C-alpha cells in the first residue's frame, strides 16, 4: 500500500486540500495523513493530523499511518502542482514497476513517492529537497503530464 501525506499551512484554501484528497482517493490511495501548522482548520479531516513543520513532522506523519503493508508514502504539498488522478496513477505505476525507492515526475520534485524504509529516515534531513538529493542514486523519474497548474488566486475562488 502507498499512503498519502498532504502538507498544508493556514491561509491555504480548503478547496485545494479537498481536490488533492479527491485525486488521491480516486487513484486508490486511501490512507492519508495531514501535516499542518497550528492555524490550519483540520477538524473535518478524516485521518491523523500532525502539527508542525519540517521533516520531523513528515516523519511523525509516516509513523501515524497504518504500518501493515505500507510500502511507501506519496508526499503532496498544497503549494505543489495541481494533482490529478492520472498523475498519481503514473507515480504509483512508476513505484511498483521500477523497484526504486524514490519516484519523481520528470520535471520538478513534487509530488514524490518515498519508499517506507527511506521515509523512516526523513528526520535526519533539514528539508525534503535535501533528503531527496542525498538519495540521488535511488530516484526513478517518470514521464507524467501534470494538469495545468492554477494560480493560488484561482484556487481561492
Steps between C-alpha positions, in 0.01 A plus 500: 500500500606857432359757741476874448642784704356840424690803627320829548510827689240742629378737235506236227159426347305207639368442148854419384544251783170331410609480132821324601309257721261430212786431257669267750180312582409462131843340444432263795734671744265470795715543812587866547673714761509879514794711615373846593605805696308607809280747312362257243141379547509120498199384704332365186804294389449124542846375591802577714589869526857589591565857613839643414752574230799336343610145447434400861129566440510298176663213689230523769238480223663187356494341845135601553389305192404131518830314469370161388577459128622861473752506215532874454355846545390749237590849617266769366557860610207735451722751322615240246363448151135419458459132574292277273403136518709428190814656653453296819447180298814572294703543819355184654574296188852640494550390860373145451669443162841656566580355839666831590438665836439858382266582211481848352339656196745579218477870580523625856504304821138504615294300553742227604463139611755387757533135597421431866853396596636831372205701632588387852830690455330833423575649841873497425472761221451876526242500217323263268699644207826421682375152582412423138830644374697287747340187350560589135599143410164370616283731288287391208340775292181432313352678201179638635303791374365704787188703433551869442578659832251754615615803689446526873259785431291275271490228763368738767182557300 
